[in-house]
Amino acid sequence: MIRVAQFKEFNGPQALQLEEVIEPVPGPNDVLIKVTAVGLNFFDTLLLRNKYQVTPPLPFSPGAEIAGVIERLGTDVTDLEAGQRVVAFIGGNGCREKVVTKARNVIPIPDGVSDEVAAGIPITYGTAIHAFKDRAKLQPGETVAVLGAAGGAGLAAIEIAKLMGGRIIAVASSGDKLALAREHGAHEGINYETEDLKARLKALTLPKGVDVLYDTVGGPAAEPSLRAMAWEGRYLVLGFASGTIPKIPLNLLLLKGCSMVGVFWTSFVERNPVAHRANMVQLLDWCEKGLIRPHVHASFALEETAKALSLIEARKVTGKVIINPQL
Ligand SMILES: NC(=O)c1ccc[n+]([C@@H]2O[C@H](COP(=O)([O-])OP(=O)(O)OC[C@H]3O[C@@H](n4cnc5c(N)ncnc54)[C@H](OP(=O)(O)O)[C@@H]3O)[C@@H](O)[C@H]2O)c1
């Protein structure tokens, strides 16, 4: 038997229960992984309330990205070994002592990267590299504004855009969050709770405006951000952590000759697994070389999964929250 944190009704973090289920058995092309770290993300909180794009089959465990040690290989798996440390995006059901996933999903973790750090890389950093490289086609010297800059997705966006030569403006709700964003490479900071977002974005990007805007927050910050865009700017639509999907006056796109560009990383992974794997290998290499520094807010035991998800909902998390099912 293995321990799992799972929910059987859509009622937020309080619905999570610690239970025992039968240990899964790997099929011919699968691996069984002893999970040492699970990265939690904002969308786990949406899944728990059935507010995400997809409704998960119940019972379901949060946690779509995991790291751990391969314990058993399926009979047809030849390119991996038992005992190897690996990271994988598995889509969900990660908050478990052991998981089975397809061998093609797993990527070896370099020696210089811990399991805890590796588990937080696929979704946030994977999204950032896909967004700036494939969707915005960010160029060196361009200005990049990141909303929700101290969250998991936000800090990853700052680091990746900076590595690509961007000049970064962090936007967040407190001085502490902006200080952390600066530690991760932001050149400027705007507090959107206390400052006029449009005026400050324009002032910091004179005379042109913002070239690329990374929006994981939506809500009331969206329109003032769009009004500060540069001619031929790219406004990246990633998510709505504020809880409100903004409605945009389309004339602004016409007047500014700018684009709004959707980014959906999980769909990209499904549609282009080869490019996803190349991005992951690149990110793990950058991490080992110290060129990206994933920030772990805190690690929790499996029985504390509800507490960890409540912190995300309460907007109290910076960087990533990790669950270690072996604690
Ligand atoms: N499209 C994609 O492929 C993709 C990929 C990854 C993530 N996402 C989306 O990106 C968003 C952020 O994900 P994350 O994992 O980085 O989350 P996170 O670490 O919890 O960060 C979210 C940030 O949003 C801001 N925020 C504003 N209003 C909020 C509210 N009412 N509740 C919570 N946070 C609020 C907070 O920053 P301030 O306090 O500074 O405002 C917070 O730091 C989510 O909507 C997620 O679904 C999308």
The ligand as an SDF file (V2000), in Angstrom:
LIG
                    3D

 48 52  0  0  0  0  0  0  0  0999 V2000
   -1.1340   29.2720  -19.5260 N   0  0  0  0  0  0  0  0  0  0  0  0
   -0.2180   28.4620  -19.0310 C   0  0  0  0  0  0  0  0  0  0  0  0
    0.3520   27.6320  -19.7310 O   0  0  0  0  0  0  0  0  0  0  0  0
    0.1210   28.5870  -17.5660 C   0  0  0  0  0  0  0  0  0  0  0  0
    1.2370   27.9330  -17.0420 C   0  0  0  0  0  0  0  0  0  0  0  0
    1.5680   28.1180  -15.6910 C   0  0  0  0  0  0  0  0  0  0  0  0
    0.7530   28.9320  -14.9000 C   0  0  0  0  0  0  0  0  0  0  0  0
   -0.3620   29.5030  -15.4530 N   0  0  0  0  0  0  0  0  0  0  0  0
   -1.2600   30.3500  -14.6410 C   0  0  0  0  0  0  0  0  0  0  0  0
   -0.5060   31.3580  -14.0320 O   0  0  0  0  0  0  0  0  0  0  0  0
   -1.1420   31.7600  -12.8430 C   0  0  0  0  0  0  0  0  0  0  0  0
   -0.1220   31.8110  -11.7230 C   0  0  0  0  0  0  0  0  0  0  0  0
    0.3030   30.4970  -11.4010 O   0  0  0  0  0  0  0  0  0  0  0  0
    1.3880   30.2480  -10.2660 P   0  0  0  0  0  0  0  0  0  0  0  0
    1.4840   28.7710  -10.0950 O   0  0  0  0  0  0  0  0  0  0  0  0
    2.5770   31.0760  -10.5360 O   0  0  0  0  0  0  0  0  0  0  0  0
    0.6310   30.8360   -9.0010 O   0  0  0  0  0  0  0  0  0  0  0  0
    1.2020   31.5360   -7.6790 P   0  0  0  0  0  0  0  0  0  0  0  0
    2.6080   31.1170   -7.4190 O   0  0  0  0  0  0  0  0  0  0  0  0
    0.1700   31.3350   -6.6510 O   0  0  0  0  0  0  0  0  0  0  0  0
    1.2520   33.0790   -8.1040 O   0  0  0  0  0  0  0  0  0  0  0  0
    0.0850   33.7480   -8.4910 C   0  0  0  0  0  0  0  0  0  0  0  0
    0.2910   35.2400   -8.2800 C   0  0  0  0  0  0  0  0  0  0  0  0
   -0.9080   35.8970   -8.7140 O   0  0  0  0  0  0  0  0  0  0  0  0
   -1.1290   37.0420   -7.9380 C   0  0  0  0  0  0  0  0  0  0  0  0
   -2.5420   37.1430   -7.5580 N   0  0  0  0  0  0  0  0  0  0  0  0
   -3.3420   38.1850   -7.8160 C   0  0  0  0  0  0  0  0  0  0  0  0
   -4.5670   37.9690   -7.3440 N   0  0  0  0  0  0  0  0  0  0  0  0
   -4.5510   36.7730   -6.7210 C   0  0  0  0  0  0  0  0  0  0  0  0
   -5.5270   36.0210   -6.0240 C   0  0  0  0  0  0  0  0  0  0  0  0
   -6.7830   36.4750   -5.8870 N   0  0  0  0  0  0  0  0  0  0  0  0
   -5.1750   34.8170   -5.5010 N   0  0  0  0  0  0  0  0  0  0  0  0
   -3.9230   34.3360   -5.6780 C   0  0  0  0  0  0  0  0  0  0  0  0
   -2.9450   35.0150   -6.3560 N   0  0  0  0  0  0  0  0  0  0  0  0
   -3.2600   36.2300   -6.8640 C   0  0  0  0  0  0  0  0  0  0  0  0
   -0.2240   36.9500   -6.7040 C   0  0  0  0  0  0  0  0  0  0  0  0
    0.7310   37.9780   -6.8210 O   0  0  0  0  0  0  0  0  0  0  0  0
    0.4760   39.4270   -6.1860 P   0  0  0  0  0  0  0  0  0  0  0  0
    0.1130   39.2090   -4.7340 O   0  0  0  0  0  0  0  0  0  0  0  0
    1.7850   40.0930   -6.3670 O   0  0  0  0  0  0  0  0  0  0  0  0
   -0.6370   40.0250   -6.9820 O   0  0  0  0  0  0  0  0  0  0  0  0
    0.4840   35.6050   -6.8240 C   0  0  0  0  0  0  0  0  0  0  0  0
    1.8570   35.7040   -6.5100 O   0  0  0  0  0  0  0  0  0  0  0  0
   -2.3040   30.7830  -12.6150 C   0  0  0  0  0  0  0  0  0  0  0  0
   -3.5030   31.3810  -13.0560 O   0  0  0  0  0  0  0  0  0  0  0  0
   -1.9370   29.6140  -13.4950 C   0  0  0  0  0  0  0  0  0  0  0  0
   -3.0550   28.8600  -13.8790 O   0  0  0  0  0  0  0  0  0  0  0  0
   -0.6680   29.3500  -16.7530 C   0  0  0  0  0  0  0  0  0  0  0  0
  1  2  1  0
  2  3  2  0
  2  4  1  0
  4  5  1  0
  4 48  2  0
  5  6  2  0
  6  7  1  0
  7  8  2  0
  8  9  1  0
  8 48  1  0
  9 10  1  0
  9 46  1  0
 10 11  1  0
 11 12  1  0
 11 44  1  0
 12 13  1  0
 13 14  1  0
 14 15  2  0
 14 16  1  0
 14 17  1  0
 17 18  1  0
 18 19  2  0
 18 20  1  0
 18 21  1  0
 21 22  1  0
 22 23  1  0
 23 24  1  0
 23 42  1  0
 24 25  1  0
 25 26  1  0
 25 36  1  0
 26 27  1  0
 26 35  1  0
 27 28  2  0
 28 29  1  0
 29 30  1  0
 29 35  2  0
 30 31  1  0
 30 32  2  0
 32 33  1  0
 33 34  2  0
 34 35  1  0
 36 37  1  0
 36 42  1  0
 37 38  1  0
 38 39  2  0
 38 40  1  0
 38 41  1  0
 42 43  1  0
 44 45  1  0
 44 46  1  0
 46 47  1  0
M  CHG  2   8   1  16  -1
M  END
$$$$
